[in-house]
Amino acid sequence: DLAYEISERVENFLGAGARLVWVIDPSVRTVIVYRANGTIAGLRESGELDGEDVLPGFRCPVSQLFRTPAAPAQSNGASA
């Protein structure tokens, strides 16, 4: 999505009463946190998402969002 489209969506969510919006960007492995009070925070892969007062107790390392699945085992071409 284009940056202005994401910004519009964030504003729509916040305008509709959402108190917390997370924008996850896998291309740069970051999360931007938008809050209803107007504050914004950026998190890098070493950071941790926090549900704050919206999802009390929720915590997730940002790195978990970008874990690459294990590669499938390579076949050596032999058949059983």
N, CA, C and O atoms as a GROMACS GRO file, in nm:
protein
  320
    1ASP      N    1   0.083  -0.119   0.000
    1ASP     CA    2   0.000   0.000   0.000
    1ASP      C    3   0.088   0.125   0.000
    1ASP      O    4   0.201   0.123   0.048
    2LEU      N    5   0.035   0.230  -0.052
    2LEU     CA    6   0.107   0.357  -0.054
    2LEU      C    7   0.100   0.423   0.083
    2LEU      O    8   0.004   0.403   0.158
    3ALA      N    9   0.201   0.503   0.114
    3ALA     CA   10   0.209   0.566   0.246
    3ALA      C   11   0.085   0.649   0.278
    3ALA      O   12   0.034   0.644   0.390
    4TYR      N   13   0.035   0.726   0.182
    4TYR     CA   14  -0.083   0.809   0.210
    4TYR      C   15  -0.206   0.724   0.236
    4TYR      O   16  -0.294   0.764   0.312
    5GLU      N   17  -0.214   0.607   0.171
    5GLU     CA   18  -0.328   0.517   0.196
    5GLU      C   19  -0.324   0.462   0.338
    5GLU      O   20  -0.426   0.451   0.406
    6ILE      N   21  -0.205   0.427   0.382
    6ILE     CA   22  -0.188   0.376   0.519
    6ILE      C   23  -0.223   0.486   0.618
    6ILE      O   24  -0.292   0.461   0.716
    7SER      N   25  -0.175   0.607   0.593
    7SER     CA   26  -0.205   0.719   0.682
    7SER      C   27  -0.356   0.743   0.691
    7SER      O   28  -0.409   0.768   0.800
    8GLU      N   29  -0.423   0.736   0.578
    8GLU     CA   30  -0.569   0.753   0.579
    8GLU      C   31  -0.637   0.645   0.662
    8GLU      O   32  -0.728   0.674   0.739
    9ARG      N   33  -0.592   0.522   0.646
    9ARG     CA   34  -0.651   0.412   0.723
    9ARG      C   35  -0.629   0.430   0.872
    9ARG      O   36  -0.720   0.411   0.953
   10VAL      N   37  -0.506   0.468   0.908
   10VAL     CA   38  -0.476   0.492   1.050
   10VAL      C   39  -0.569   0.600   1.104
   10VAL      O   40  -0.629   0.584   1.210
   11GLU      N   41  -0.582   0.710   1.031
   11GLU     CA   42  -0.671   0.819   1.075
   11GLU      C   43  -0.816   0.773   1.084
   11GLU      O   44  -0.888   0.813   1.175
   12ASN      N   45  -0.858   0.690   0.990
   12ASN     CA   46  -0.995   0.637   0.995
   12ASN      C   47  -1.017   0.550   1.118
   12ASN      O   48  -1.119   0.562   1.186
   13PHE      N   49  -0.920   0.463   1.147
   13PHE     CA   50  -0.933   0.377   1.265
   13PHE      C   51  -0.937   0.461   1.392
   13PHE      O   52  -1.023   0.440   1.478
   14LEU      N   53  -0.844   0.555   1.403
   14LEU     CA   54  -0.840   0.639   1.523
   14LEU      C   55  -0.966   0.726   1.533
   14LEU      O   56  -1.020   0.746   1.642
   15GLY      N   57  -1.012   0.778   1.420
   15GLY     CA   58  -1.133   0.858   1.418
   15GLY      C   59  -1.258   0.780   1.456
   15GLY      O   60  -1.356   0.835   1.506
   16ALA      N   61  -1.253   0.649   1.430
   16ALA     CA   62  -1.367   0.563   1.464
   16ALA      C   63  -1.361   0.513   1.608
   16ALA      O   64  -1.450   0.440   1.653
   17GLY      N   65  -1.257   0.552   1.681
   17GLY     CA   66  -1.250   0.516   1.822
   17GLY      C   67  -1.142   0.417   1.861
   17GLY      O   68  -1.129   0.384   1.979
   18ALA      N   69  -1.064   0.369   1.765
   18ALA     CA   70  -0.954   0.279   1.802
   18ALA      C   71  -0.856   0.356   1.890
   18ALA      O   72  -0.828   0.474   1.865
   19ARG      N   73  -0.806   0.290   1.992
   19ARG     CA   74  -0.711   0.357   2.081
   19ARG      C   75  -0.566   0.326   2.049
   19ARG      O   76  -0.475   0.393   2.098
   20LEU      N   77  -0.546   0.223   1.966
   20LEU     CA   78  -0.411   0.178   1.936
   20LEU      C   79  -0.412   0.117   1.796
   20LEU      O   80  -0.494   0.030   1.766
   21VAL      N   81  -0.320   0.163   1.711
   21VAL     CA   82  -0.308   0.108   1.575
   21VAL      C   83  -0.162   0.074   1.553
   21VAL      O   84  -0.074   0.156   1.576
   22TRP      N   85  -0.136  -0.048   1.507
   22TRP     CA   86  -0.001  -0.092   1.474
   22TRP      C   87   0.010  -0.104   1.323
   22TRP      O   88  -0.072  -0.170   1.260
   23VAL      N   89   0.111  -0.041   1.265
   23VAL     CA   90   0.138  -0.055   1.122
   23VAL      C   91   0.270  -0.132   1.111
   23VAL      O   92   0.376  -0.083   1.150
   24ILE      N   93   0.260  -0.252   1.056
   24ILE     CA   94   0.374  -0.342   1.046
   24ILE      C   95   0.428  -0.336   0.904
   24ILE      O   96   0.355  -0.354   0.808
   25ASP      N   97   0.559  -0.309   0.893
   25ASP     CA   98   0.622  -0.299   0.762
   25ASP      C   99   0.730  -0.407   0.750
   25ASP      O  100   0.842  -0.389   0.797
   26PRO      N  101   0.694  -0.518   0.687
   26PRO     CA  102   0.792  -0.629   0.677
   26PRO      C  103   0.912  -0.595   0.590
   26PRO      O  104   1.018  -0.657   0.605
   27SER      N  105   0.899  -0.499   0.498
   27SER     CA  106   1.012  -0.468   0.410
   27SER      C  107   1.129  -0.407   0.487
   27SER      O  108   1.244  -0.426   0.448
   28VAL      N  109   1.102  -0.335   0.595
   28VAL     CA  110   1.209  -0.278   0.677
   28VAL      C  111   1.206  -0.332   0.820
   28VAL      O  112   1.282  -0.287   0.906
   29ARG      N  113   1.117  -0.430   0.844
   29ARG     CA  114   1.108  -0.500   0.972
   29ARG      C  115   1.088  -0.404   1.089
   29ARG      O  116   1.159  -0.409   1.190
   30THR      N  117   0.989  -0.316   1.073
   30THR     CA  118   0.956  -0.220   1.178
   30THR      C  119   0.806  -0.219   1.204
   30THR      O  120   0.727  -0.269   1.124
   31VAL      N  121   0.769  -0.160   1.317
   31VAL     CA  122   0.629  -0.138   1.352
   31VAL      C  123   0.616   0.007   1.397
   31VAL      O  124   0.699   0.056   1.474
   32ILE      N  125   0.514   0.074   1.348
   32ILE     CA  126   0.484   0.209   1.397
   32ILE      C  127   0.356   0.198   1.478
   32ILE      O  128   0.256   0.144   1.431
   33VAL      N  129   0.360   0.251   1.600
   33VAL     CA  130   0.247   0.247   1.692
   33VAL      C  131   0.183   0.385   1.696
   33VAL      O  132   0.248   0.484   1.730
   34TYR      N  133   0.055   0.390   1.661
   34TYR     CA  134  -0.022   0.515   1.667
   34TYR      C  135  -0.120   0.503   1.782
   34TYR      O  136  -0.187   0.401   1.796
   35ARG      N  137  -0.128   0.607   1.863
   35ARG     CA  138  -0.219   0.607   1.978
   35ARG      C  139  -0.325   0.716   1.962
   35ARG      O  140  -0.302   0.816   1.895
   36ALA      N  141  -0.440   0.693   2.024
   36ALA     CA  142  -0.552   0.788   2.015
   36ALA      C  143  -0.514   0.925   2.071
   36ALA      O  144  -0.571   1.026   2.030
   37ASN      N  145  -0.419   0.930   2.164
   37ASN     CA  146  -0.380   1.058   2.222
   37ASN      C  147  -0.286   1.138   2.130
   37ASN      O  148  -0.240   1.246   2.166
   38GLY      N  149  -0.257   1.083   2.010
   38GLY     CA  150  -0.175   1.153   1.914
   38GLY      C  151  -0.028   1.118   1.914
   38GLY      O  152   0.046   1.164   1.828
   39THR      N  153   0.015   1.037   2.009
   39THR     CA  154   0.156   1.001   2.013
   39THR      C  155   0.183   0.887   1.915
   39THR      O  156   0.096   0.805   1.886
   40ILE      N  157   0.306   0.885   1.866
   40ILE     CA  158   0.350   0.783   1.770
   40ILE      C  159   0.484   0.730   1.819
   40ILE      O  160   0.569   0.806   1.865
   41ALA      N  161   0.502   0.598   1.807
   41ALA     CA  162   0.630   0.537   1.844
   41ALA      C  163   0.672   0.441   1.734
   41ALA      O  164   0.589   0.370   1.678
   42GLY      N  165   0.800   0.438   1.706
   42GLY     CA  166   0.854   0.344   1.610
   42GLY      C  167   0.930   0.234   1.682
   42GLY      O  168   1.005   0.260   1.776
   43LEU      N  169   0.910   0.112   1.637
   43LEU     CA  170   0.980  -0.002   1.696
   43LEU      C  171   1.060  -0.074   1.589
   43LEU      O  172   1.010  -0.101   1.480
   44ARG      N  173   1.182  -0.106   1.623
   44ARG     CA  174   1.266  -0.187   1.534
   44ARG      C  175   1.252  -0.333   1.574
   44ARG      O  176   1.181  -0.366   1.669
   45GLU      N  177   1.319  -0.417   1.503
   45GLU     CA  178   1.311  -0.561   1.526
   45GLU      C  179   1.352  -0.601   1.668
   45GLU      O  180   1.306  -0.703   1.719
   46SER      N  181   1.436  -0.521   1.732
   46SER     CA  182   1.479  -0.552   1.868
   46SER      C  183   1.378  -0.506   1.974
   46SER      O  184   1.394  -0.534   2.092
   47GLY      N  185   1.273  -0.435   1.931
   47GLY     CA  186   1.174  -0.382   2.024
   47GLY      C  187   1.066  -0.484   2.059
   47GLY      O  188   1.070  -0.600   2.018
   48GLU      N  189   0.968  -0.435   2.135
   48GLU     CA  190   0.859  -0.523   2.179
   48GLU      C  191   0.726  -0.449   2.171
   48GLU      O  192   0.712  -0.337   2.222
   49LEU      N  193   0.629  -0.512   2.106
   49LEU     CA  194   0.494  -0.458   2.104
   49LEU      C  195   0.432  -0.476   2.241
   49LEU      O  196   0.455  -0.576   2.307
   50ASP      N  197   0.354  -0.378   2.282
   50ASP     CA  198   0.288  -0.382   2.411
   50ASP      C  199   0.143  -0.344   2.388
   50ASP      O  200   0.114  -0.244   2.323
   51GLY      N  201   0.052  -0.424   2.442
   51GLY     CA  202  -0.090  -0.396   2.426
   51GLY      C  203  -0.139  -0.278   2.506
   51GLY      O  204  -0.254  -0.236   2.492
   52GLU      N  205  -0.052  -0.223   2.590
   52GLU     CA  206  -0.084  -0.107   2.672
   52GLU      C  207  -0.215  -0.130   2.746
   52GLU      O  208  -0.240  -0.240   2.794
   53ASP      N  209  -0.300  -0.027   2.757
   53ASP     CA  210  -0.426  -0.044   2.830
   53ASP      C  211  -0.536  -0.100   2.741
   53ASP      O  212  -0.647  -0.124   2.788
   54VAL      N  213  -0.507  -0.121   2.612
   54VAL     CA  214  -0.605  -0.176   2.519
   54VAL      C  215  -0.609  -0.328   2.530
   54VAL      O  216  -0.717  -0.388   2.532
   55LEU      N  217  -0.493  -0.390   2.537
   55LEU     CA  218  -0.479  -0.535   2.554
   55LEU      C  219  -0.383  -0.560   2.670
   55LEU      O  220  -0.269  -0.600   2.648
   56PRO      N  221  -0.428  -0.536   2.793
   56PRO     CA  222  -0.338  -0.549   2.908
   56PRO      C  223  -0.270  -0.686   2.912
   56PRO      O  224  -0.334  -0.790   2.896
   57GLY      N  225  -0.140  -0.684   2.932
   57GLY     CA  226  -0.062  -0.807   2.944
   57GLY      C  227  -0.010  -0.859   2.812
   57GLY      O  228   0.075  -0.948   2.811
   58PHE      N  229  -0.058  -0.807   2.700
   58PHE     CA  230  -0.009  -0.854   2.570
   58PHE      C  231   0.127  -0.796   2.544
   58PHE      O  232   0.148  -0.674   2.554
   59ARG      N  233   0.221  -0.883   2.510
   59ARG     CA  234   0.356  -0.841   2.473
   59ARG      C  235   0.403  -0.936   2.364
   59ARG      O  236   0.379  -1.056   2.369
   60CYS      N  237   0.471  -0.880   2.265
   60CYS     CA  238   0.523  -0.961   2.154
   60CYS      C  239   0.651  -0.899   2.102
   60CYS      O  240   0.651  -0.783   2.060
   61PRO      N  241   0.760  -0.974   2.104
   61PRO     CA  242   0.882  -0.921   2.044
   61PRO      C  243   0.858  -0.893   1.895
   61PRO      O  244   0.802  -0.977   1.825
   62VAL      N  245   0.899  -0.778   1.849
   62VAL     CA  246   0.880  -0.743   1.708
   62VAL      C  247   0.947  -0.847   1.619
   62VAL      O  248   0.895  -0.879   1.512
   63SER      N  249   1.059  -0.900   1.662
   63SER     CA  250   1.129  -1.000   1.581
   63SER      C  251   1.041  -1.122   1.552
   63SER      O  252   1.058  -1.187   1.449
   64GLN      N  253   0.946  -1.152   1.641
   64GLN     CA  254   0.856  -1.266   1.619
   64GLN      C  255   0.767  -1.244   1.497
   64GLN      O  256   0.723  -1.340   1.434
   65LEU      N  257   0.740  -1.120   1.464
   65LEU     CA  258   0.654  -1.091   1.349
   65LEU      C  259   0.724  -1.121   1.218
   65LEU      O  260   0.658  -1.139   1.115
   66PHE      N  261   0.856  -1.126   1.219
   66PHE     CA  262   0.933  -1.140   1.097
   66PHE      C  263   1.013  -1.269   1.091
   66PHE      O  264   1.104  -1.281   1.009
   67ARG      N  265   0.981  -1.362   1.176
   67ARG     CA  266   1.055  -1.488   1.173
   67ARG      C  267   1.038  -1.554   1.038
   67ARG      O  268   0.926  -1.564   0.986
   68THR      N  269   1.146  -1.599   0.982
   68THR     CA  270   1.142  -1.670   0.855
   68THR      C  271   1.119  -1.817   0.884
   68THR      O  272   1.190  -1.875   0.966
   69PRO      N  273   1.021  -1.880   0.817
   69PRO     CA  274   0.999  -2.022   0.842
   69PRO      C  275   1.121  -2.103   0.801
   69PRO      O  276   1.196  -2.065   0.711
   70ALA      N  277   1.139  -2.214   0.868
   70ALA     CA  278   1.251  -2.302   0.836
   70ALA      C  279   1.240  -2.350   0.692
   70ALA      O  280   1.131  -2.380   0.643
   71ALA      N  281   1.353  -2.356   0.625
   71ALA     CA  282   1.354  -2.403   0.486
   71ALA      C  283   1.326  -2.553   0.484
   71ALA      O  284   1.370  -2.625   0.574
   72PRO      N  285   1.254  -2.601   0.383
   72PRO     CA  286   1.229  -2.744   0.374
   72PRO      C  287   1.360  -2.821   0.353
   72PRO      O  288   1.455  -2.770   0.295
   73ALA      N  289   1.362  -2.942   0.402
   73ALA     CA  290   1.482  -3.025   0.388
   73ALA      C  291   1.508  -3.050   0.239
   73ALA      O  292   1.416  -3.070   0.161
   74GLN      N  293   1.635  -3.047   0.203
   74GLN     CA  294   1.675  -3.073   0.065
   74GLN      C  295   1.679  -3.222   0.038
   74GLN      O  296   1.728  -3.300   0.121
   75SER      N  297   1.630  -3.260  -0.073
   75SER     CA  298   1.635  -3.400  -0.113
   75SER      C  299   1.768  -3.427  -0.181
   75SER      O  300   1.818  -3.342  -0.255
   76ASN      N  301   1.826  -3.544  -0.157
   76ASN     CA  302   1.952  -3.579  -0.223
   76ASN      C  303   1.928  -3.653  -0.353
   76ASN      O  304   2.022  -3.699  -0.418
   77GLY      N  305   1.802  -3.664  -0.392
   77GLY     CA  306   1.770  -3.728  -0.519
   77GLY      C  307   1.752  -3.878  -0.508
   77GLY      O  308   1.704  -3.941  -0.602
   78ALA      N  309   1.788  -3.938  -0.395
   78ALA     CA  310   1.772  -4.083  -0.378
   78ALA      C  311   1.626  -4.113  -0.348
   78ALA      O  312   1.559  -4.035  -0.281
   79SER      N  313   1.578  -4.223  -0.399
   79SER     CA  314   1.440  -4.263  -0.370
   79SER      C  315   1.439  -4.381  -0.278
   79SER      O  316   1.533  -4.460  -0.276
   80ALA      N  317   1.333  -4.393  -0.201
   80ALA     CA  318   1.325  -4.502  -0.103
   80ALA      C  319   1.261  -4.623  -0.163
   80ALA      O  320   1.246  -4.725  -0.095
   0.00000   0.00000   0.00000
